[in-house]
Amino acid sequence: MAASSSSPLRQANAGRARKSASAPARRLVQWMKGEALPFWASKGWDAKRGGFHERFFFDGTPDDLTVRRVRVQWRQIYVLAHAAELGWHNALKLAFQGLERLLEKAWAPDGTPGFVHVLAPDGSVVDDQRDPCDHAFAILALCWLAKSTGDAQVRALLALVMDYCENVLSDTEGYFIEKPDGNILHRQNPHMHMFEAMLAATEALGHPDAPARAARYRRMLEERFLDPDSGALVEELDGSWRPVMHNGAALVEPGHMAEWAWLLRRHERQRGLKPSPVATHLLGAALRAAEPQHGFLIDAIDTAQNVRRATRRLWPQTELTKAWLAQAEAGVDRAEEAAEAIIDSLSETYLAGPFPGGWIDKFGPDGAVAIDTVPASTLYHLFITAIEAERVLGI
């Protein structure tokens, strides 16, 4: 599959002709509506102790003993809220149960504001750090819960979390402050997800502060997180804004480059901006890490183009699909076909099991299944991919 960086950008024509409704997109959306959402909106909830299960075994039973990441709880709330707004599945009552659980167990259990990072199945705190990624997903979920319900208390909580992110988690320039082991670290991932959250706040609620903040996070990508030598997206920088090196090179995750490409195009569409070459560049850089059989992205490379993890998680493939769909909207030749090909391959591999509504989340370099559980965290990626496939390709 050729990198899109070799394809010229053409301004998308809002009235351009589209071929007949996409069969791959239709199958994905039908699977999401008919299998995935019903499963995760019922069995995904721990009726005994409360909260959403972190993962399931291949026989469809939950792993009751593993810890529960707070960001996954927010992702499930987001999916349920947005699905209700779309009319795909109505489980708003469950979304509110999830919210109540987080407010009870995860918000300031030690008396200090902010959501903790990890809970035990019984709701006790396992990791009390305040992770900016978790709070970005809180904003994403609260935006769509406020949109789908009109609940004033949800809107007030959203304002509280947004203020906390600006005034406590961020420095004076708006970058997130993280100090694992006492050393300053700048990760691109929280900034990417906050960019996504600001786009959601604009789309779902017309939030007055969101557009300016979204523009700020976009500038951060272009000014800080793109390696000037390789052009790749660097995952981590130190307190002096130097890439964190591992064996002489900085870590790069191709899935995140594809995800940024989709988000940049979404931002441009939302603000009426001209398509930027940065998105095309990032997608092309990601595709340099694609395996030859299906065009799937491997999990990690580095700025020297060395393979760091040759495994293939599911989520990078959803982000690759979304990036191609965004390119199709921007008028890139054959982007629709590329998106459909990836969706078809997903259906034949990752979504072929192990139970209805579940997925195989990771394959090894040899194509063998490389995991024995189904993580709930991936539902968010698949759900948005289905939304974009229906919106762009039609079903």
C-alpha positions, 0 to 999 in steps of 0.5 A: 500500500503506497504512502499517501504522502505521494498523493496530491491533496485536492480540496474536498468538494462537498458535492462530489459524487460518491460511489454506491454505499460501502458494503465494508462500512455497512458490515462494520456499523451493523456489527457495532450496533448488533453485537458490540454495543449490546454486549458491552452495554450489558455484560461489560458492567460489573453488576456485583461491585459496580464499574465497567470490566477492564477485560474479558477472557475468550470464553466471554467471561470477565476477568474479575481480578485485574485492576481497572484503569479510570480512562477505560471507565471514561471511554465506556461512558463516552461510547454509551453516551454518544451511541445514545445520541446517534440512536445506535443503542440507548444505555444512558442509565448505565452511563450515569451509573458509571459516572456515579461510580467514578465520582464516588471512588475516583474523584479526590479519594485522598482529599486532593482534587482530580481523578486517580489513575487506577482502581481495584475491582472493589473500588479502592485506589491502586494508583493515585496519580492524576494522569492528564490522559484520564482527564482528557477522556473524562472531558470527552465522555462528559461532553457527549453525556451533556449533549445526549441528556442536557443535564446541567450537573454534567455540564457543571462537572465538565467545567470543573474538569476543564478548569482543573486541567488548565489550572492544575495539570498544565504549565503556563504555556498549556503543556501538561506537567508530568513528573514520574520519578521526580523528572519532568516528562512531556508525552505527546499522547495526553496532548493528542487526546486533549486536542480530541476532547476540545474538538468534541467540546466544540462539536457536541456543545459549542463550548466557547473555550474549546476552539482556542484550546484545540488550536493550541494543542495543534500548535504543540504538535507542530512545534514540539512533538515532530522530530526535526530530523526524521519528521516522525511523531516522538512519544516522549520528550524530557524537561529540556524538550529533547526526545527521550532516547532508547538505545540511540533513538526515540520511540515512535508509535505509528498508530498515533501518527495515523490518529493525529492525521485523522484529528488534524483533518477533523479540526480543519473540517470543523474550522473551515481550514485548508487541508494541511500537508502535516496530516498527509505527512504523518499518515505517510510516516505511519505507513512506512511501518505497515506489514505487507500482507494486509497493510496493518501497522506494527506497534512501535518503531523508532526515529531510526526506522528500527522495529521496536515492537513487531506485534500488531494491536487492533487500535492502530488499525482503527486509527489507520482506517480513520486517517484514510477516511479523513484523507478521502474527505480531503479529496485524496485519490483512492483514499476511500478504497484504502479505507474500505480495504482496511475495514474488510481486513479488520472484519476478517481478522481482528473482528472474527472472534472470539465471541460476538461483540468481541475482538482479537486485540493483538497479533504477533509478527507471524500472524498468530494470536498474541493475547488471551483477553479482550480489553474493553479499552478498544471499544472506543477506537472501534466505535469512532471508526464505525461512526466515521465509516458511516459518515464518510462512506455511507451504508 
